[in-house]
Amino acid sequence: MSRAFKFGQIATTLFGITLVAFFLIRLVPGDPVTLLIGERGASPEAIAELKARIGLDRPLVEQYGLFVWNALKGDLGVSILSGRSVGAEFLERLAATAELGLTALMLATLVGVPLGIFAALHRGRLFDRLSMGLAVSFYSMPIFWWGLMAIVIFSVKLAWLPVSGRIGVEHDVILKSGLLLVDSWLMPGSLAESWAAFKSVIHHLLLPASVLATVPLAVIARMTRSSLLEVLGEDYVRTARAKGLSRFRVVALHALRNALIPVVTVIGLMLGTILTGAILTETIFSWPGLGRWLVSAVLSRDYPVIQGGILMVAVVVLTTSLLVEIFYYFISPRSRGRG
């Protein structure tokens, strides 16, 4: 696939996303002006004046054209509710979502890869059936249901983990990087205070990250199992066994290295799934990230936030997918022959 074709696909996808983000929300009954001033709270003249001030009095085609043109210049507009730049609000919340998403992806990888390896090595046995059945259950389980059940069990019944927030209110951490795991560890003060704040961050992060990790974990586990089973049937693996190498050396040095190449690709592509799941997870756990921000914008019909936020999320996902493909090109010799 040529580079020009690939970038053409990305440009076409982004164009389609701008259409969906702009027009779909306008099909929902209600508008931001009515929500701001109330259905009975102002005269028609005041409503018309407010619409003209925020640009909603123009034809839809003209509004869409201005949105795309400004987006090309890096201007995503201004939030109707807060009056702040959409780009600035996006960057403020990106760190919280990134911390939650990367933690979830790390948990999914640390559990999913070994689970898939052991399932492949015990193919057809009880462990294989139980682990893959559990993976299918995780994949099929709606995140909002699993999140509510996790809160009931681990927060309400057992009182092990907090329900919401990123850190305890007793800790005063200055946000520099936006990642509380980093900022709490490097906060000024004694080592005991830093450690207490760091533990509080982990305490708040564990439950939502575990809920968000369920679907990626299932995909990674099943992909690892199927990929390793395929590699274990290759000629070079059978040759290594015939030479008398131990099972550990055959699997670790010969089979696993090649089996993990498609798994690495899947792990990278899981970012889109994680960002999608974060919308529900952040809402359930009151996590101050992009998902909760976009849900609030939809409920308040904040058009610039919805348009700009969805577009920026799409840019992040597409950029990640492109980087994964480049990485796969370098680690997989077979992909170079097709390029």
Wavefront OBJ file of the C-alpha trace (Angstrom):
o trace
v 0.000 0.000 0.000
v 1.516 3.317 -1.082
v 2.003 6.165 1.337
v -0.150 8.493 -0.785
v -3.031 6.003 -0.682
v -2.661 5.574 3.073
v -2.724 9.307 3.759
v -5.628 9.629 1.346
v -7.537 7.091 3.453
v -6.767 9.072 6.617
v -7.910 12.334 5.019
v -11.134 10.707 3.783
v -11.811 9.229 7.216
v -11.304 12.581 8.938
v -13.606 14.262 6.412
v -16.310 11.677 7.137
v -15.848 12.186 10.883
v -16.329 15.946 10.516
v -19.613 15.303 8.699
v -20.851 12.901 11.371
v -19.686 15.069 14.287
v -21.268 18.196 12.822
v -24.618 16.987 11.484
v -25.501 14.054 13.737
v -25.748 16.084 16.955
v -28.010 18.583 15.172
v -30.538 15.809 14.526
v -31.083 15.514 18.288
v -34.012 17.654 19.510
v -33.021 20.826 21.326
v -30.252 23.345 20.853
v -27.715 25.048 23.137
v -29.528 28.391 23.079
v -32.725 26.880 24.479
v -30.773 25.025 27.155
v -28.839 28.149 28.116
v -31.729 30.556 28.568
v -34.633 28.107 29.041
v -37.729 27.591 26.944
v -39.664 30.333 28.759
v -36.812 32.476 29.951
v -36.339 34.909 27.081
v -38.055 36.668 24.232
v -37.618 35.661 20.581
v -35.403 38.719 20.132
v -33.044 37.573 22.907
v -32.897 34.066 21.441
v -32.110 35.439 17.980
v -29.415 37.714 19.437
v -27.735 34.806 21.253
v -27.868 32.613 18.142
v -26.241 35.374 16.106
v -23.539 35.824 18.767
v -22.490 32.160 18.669
v -22.995 31.761 14.919
v -26.034 29.479 14.939
v -28.096 31.853 12.805
v -26.105 31.004 9.667
v -27.082 28.224 7.222
v -25.837 24.755 8.243
v -23.633 24.437 5.161
v -21.920 27.715 5.998
v -21.463 26.666 9.638
v -19.929 23.367 8.525
v -17.602 25.102 6.086
v -16.374 27.463 8.810
v -15.846 24.519 11.189
v -13.713 22.608 8.666
v -11.765 25.702 7.585
v -10.995 26.726 11.163
v -10.074 23.127 12.077
v -7.555 23.077 9.227
v -5.990 26.169 10.786
v -5.898 24.521 14.213
v -8.866 26.439 15.628
v -11.536 24.092 17.037
v -13.773 26.882 18.260
v -14.923 28.067 21.672
v -17.146 26.202 24.093
v -20.616 27.709 24.283
v -20.942 26.959 27.992
v -17.490 27.767 29.359
v -16.353 30.305 26.777
v -12.933 28.627 26.651
v -11.004 27.236 23.695
v -12.037 23.684 22.796
v -8.410 22.811 22.062
v -7.305 23.967 25.518
v -10.065 22.013 27.251
v -9.170 18.923 25.204
v -5.514 19.082 26.226
v -6.458 19.576 29.894
v -8.472 16.363 29.929
v -6.261 14.345 27.605
v -3.770 13.527 30.383
v -6.472 12.050 32.638
v -7.825 9.867 29.837
v -4.299 8.880 28.769
v -3.417 7.843 32.320
v -6.575 5.754 32.623
v -6.264 4.258 29.137
v -2.570 3.399 29.338
v -3.045 1.809 32.749
v -5.940 -0.251 31.383
v -3.876 -1.290 28.370
v -0.962 -2.258 30.619
v -3.250 -4.380 32.809
v -4.811 -6.005 29.749
v -1.380 -6.826 28.327
v 0.143 -8.105 31.578
v -2.814 -10.437 32.122
v -3.886 -11.186 28.553
v -0.543 -12.231 27.059
v 0.360 -14.824 29.769
v -3.249 -16.045 29.746
v -3.096 -16.632 25.994
v 0.313 -18.326 26.227
v -0.777 -20.761 28.933
v -4.036 -21.458 27.099
v -2.123 -22.314 23.911
v 0.314 -24.575 25.801
v -2.639 -26.397 27.416
v -4.820 -26.542 24.328
v -8.069 -28.428 24.824
v -7.541 -28.866 28.550
v -9.536 -27.404 31.420
v -7.361 -24.299 31.785
v -7.700 -23.497 28.082
v -11.481 -23.813 28.171
v -11.886 -21.815 31.371
v -9.534 -19.012 30.361
v -10.997 -18.599 26.873
v -14.521 -18.816 28.271
v -13.601 -16.052 30.700
v -12.157 -14.003 27.828
v -15.381 -14.360 25.834
v -17.367 -13.295 28.901
v -15.210 -10.200 29.348
v -15.603 -9.323 25.676
v -19.384 -9.778 25.761
v -19.949 -7.968 29.039
v -21.201 -4.363 28.637
v -18.789 -1.956 30.296
v -21.549 0.043 31.990
v -22.944 -3.125 33.622
v -19.531 -4.411 34.658
v -18.605 -0.965 36.000
v -21.736 -0.743 38.153
v -21.230 -4.305 39.433
v -17.597 -3.514 40.271
v -18.685 -0.448 42.252
v -21.298 -2.451 44.155
v -18.860 -5.268 44.974
v -15.524 -3.536 45.562
v -16.661 -0.095 46.736
v -20.017 -0.577 48.449
v -19.898 -4.133 49.793
v -16.185 -4.660 50.447
v -15.165 -0.963 50.749
v -11.781 -1.729 49.214
v -11.635 0.930 46.500
v -13.108 4.450 46.067
v -16.002 5.074 43.716
v -14.833 8.257 41.989
v -12.066 10.807 41.623
v -8.359 10.542 40.804
v -6.826 11.147 44.238
v -7.886 11.645 47.838
v -8.915 15.169 48.836
v -6.323 15.186 51.629
v -3.452 15.217 49.107
v -2.421 18.503 47.518
v -0.655 17.616 44.276
v 0.314 20.317 41.775
v -0.444 19.146 38.245
v 2.538 19.633 35.956
v 2.465 16.756 33.498
v -1.230 16.092 34.099
v -0.406 12.478 34.957
v -1.076 12.084 38.657
v 1.065 8.942 38.870
v 4.042 11.096 37.862
v 3.125 14.322 39.626
v 2.321 12.618 42.945
v 5.627 10.744 42.930
v 7.624 13.915 42.157
v 5.656 16.242 44.412
v 7.726 18.420 46.769
v 7.840 17.400 50.395
v 8.838 14.313 52.290
v 9.093 10.859 50.775
v 6.274 9.678 53.055
v 3.914 12.345 51.659
v 4.834 11.484 48.065
v 4.338 7.782 48.716
v 0.978 8.361 50.377
v -0.211 10.482 47.439
v 1.095 7.915 44.947
v -0.751 5.098 46.720
v -3.922 7.187 46.727
v -3.654 7.665 42.942
v -3.228 3.921 42.403
v -6.117 3.277 44.798
v -8.431 5.505 42.740
v -7.101 4.293 39.392
v -7.307 0.547 39.916
v -11.073 0.025 39.697
v -11.881 2.106 36.568
v -8.733 0.861 34.815
v -9.648 -2.761 35.552
v -13.165 -2.237 34.187
v -11.818 -0.523 31.071
v -9.252 -3.320 30.545
v -11.798 -6.147 30.243
v -12.439 -5.948 26.478
v -8.775 -5.393 25.456
v -7.738 -8.206 27.809
v -10.101 -10.638 26.092
v -8.929 -9.662 22.613
v -5.231 -9.832 23.537
v -5.615 -13.220 25.253
v -7.438 -14.804 22.327
v -5.056 -13.278 19.786
v -2.015 -14.510 21.726
v -3.435 -18.026 21.935
v -4.345 -18.314 18.243
v -1.061 -16.752 17.081
v 1.068 -19.007 19.277
v -0.846 -22.123 18.185
v -0.239 -21.185 14.562
v 3.503 -20.674 15.125
v 3.847 -23.904 17.111
v 2.819 -25.784 13.973
v 5.547 -24.241 11.798
v 8.415 -26.348 10.397
v 11.171 -24.469 12.233
v 9.477 -25.128 15.587
v 9.205 -28.836 14.838
v 12.874 -28.807 13.816
v 13.839 -27.183 17.134
v 11.940 -29.887 18.980
v 13.626 -32.594 16.914
v 17.028 -31.217 17.927
v 16.175 -32.010 21.525
v 15.692 -28.455 22.796
v 13.671 -28.082 25.963
v 10.042 -27.004 25.718
v 10.854 -23.713 27.386
v 13.586 -22.869 24.832
v 11.380 -23.888 21.921
v 8.513 -21.700 23.079
v 10.460 -18.728 24.494
v 13.259 -18.435 21.930
v 11.671 -19.686 18.722
v 7.872 -19.615 18.811
v 6.955 -16.741 21.109
v 9.089 -14.111 19.403
v 7.257 -14.559 16.089
v 3.870 -15.215 17.664
v 3.894 -11.862 19.462
v 4.310 -9.801 16.267
v 0.557 -9.693 15.453
v -0.199 -9.380 19.177
v 1.868 -6.190 19.353
v -0.178 -4.805 16.460
v -3.453 -5.675 18.194
v -2.263 -4.037 21.416
v -1.580 -0.809 19.548
v -4.921 -0.886 17.771
v -6.743 -1.424 21.083
v -6.396 2.320 21.750
v -9.570 2.995 19.774
v -11.484 0.457 21.859
v -10.104 1.959 25.051
v -11.101 5.505 24.055
v -14.598 4.278 23.193
v -14.909 2.448 26.487
v -13.538 5.438 28.364
v -16.673 7.421 27.527
v -18.789 5.076 29.659
v -16.110 4.292 32.226
v -15.329 7.934 32.950
v -19.021 8.742 33.278
v -19.631 5.875 35.719
v -16.585 6.655 37.872
v -16.755 10.483 37.526
v -13.292 10.468 35.965
v -12.409 13.986 34.707
v -11.264 12.939 31.231
v -12.305 13.240 27.609
v -15.154 10.743 27.837
v -16.976 12.532 30.616
v -16.265 15.872 28.916
v -17.867 14.706 25.655
v -20.888 13.208 27.422
v -21.468 16.511 29.240
v -21.152 18.355 25.930
v -23.755 16.112 24.282
v -26.196 16.614 27.156
v -25.761 20.396 26.990
v -25.652 20.521 23.144
v -22.273 22.268 23.237
v -21.680 21.950 19.491
v -18.079 23.233 19.310
v -16.943 20.834 22.070
v -18.667 17.854 20.427
v -17.293 18.666 16.961
v -13.771 19.495 18.070
v -13.557 16.760 20.696
v -14.662 13.959 18.364
v -12.319 15.211 15.652
v -9.334 15.307 18.005
v -10.086 11.825 19.368
v -10.213 10.565 15.787
v -6.858 12.216 15.052
v -5.309 10.505 18.087
v -6.692 7.085 17.085
v -5.649 7.412 13.431
v -2.186 8.648 14.376
v -1.751 5.711 16.720
v -2.899 3.287 14.031
v -0.400 4.782 11.598
v 2.434 4.492 14.115
v 1.482 0.871 14.806
v 1.607 0.075 11.081
v 5.044 1.699 10.803
v 6.255 -0.263 13.829
v 4.834 -3.489 12.397
v 6.648 -2.811 9.118
v 9.986 -2.733 10.932
v 9.443 -5.751 13.205
v 7.820 -8.033 10.610
v 9.990 -9.012 7.625
v 6.972 -10.406 5.763
v 5.221 -7.021 5.710
v 8.196 -5.455 3.895
v 7.834 -7.891 1.048
v 4.196 -6.852 0.608
v 4.944 -3.130 0.822
l 1 2 3 4 5 6 7 8 9 10 11 12 13 14 15 16 17 18 19 20 21 22 23 24 25 26 27 28 29 30 31 32 33 34 35 36 37 38 39 40 41 42 43 44 45 46 47 48 49 50 51 52 53 54 55 56 57 58 59 60 61 62 63 64 65 66 67 68 69 70 71 72 73 74 75 76 77 78 79 80 81 82 83 84 85 86 87 88 89 90 91 92 93 94 95 96 97 98 99 100 101 102 103 104 105 106 107 108 109 110 111 112 113 114 115 116 117 118 119 120 121 122 123 124 125 126 127 128 129 130 131 132 133 134 135 136 137 138 139 140 141 142 143 144 145 146 147 148 149 150 151 152 153 154 155 156 157 158 159 160 161 162 163 164 165 166 167 168 169 170 171 172 173 174 175 176 177 178 179 180 181 182 183 184 185 186 187 188 189 190 191 192 193 194 195 196 197 198 199 200 201 202 203 204 205 206 207 208 209 210 211 212 213 214 215 216 217 218 219 220 221 222 223 224 225 226 227 228 229 230 231 232 233 234 235 236 237 238 239 240 241 242 243 244 245 246 247 248 249 250 251 252 253 254 255 256 257 258 259 260 261 262 263 264 265 266 267 268 269 270 271 272 273 274 275 276 277 278 279 280 281 282 283 284 285 286 287 288 289 290 291 292 293 294 295 296 297 298 299 300 301 302 303 304 305 306 307 308 309 310 311 312 313 314 315 316 317 318 319 320 321 322 323 324 325 326 327 328 329 330 331 332 333 334 335 336 337 338 339
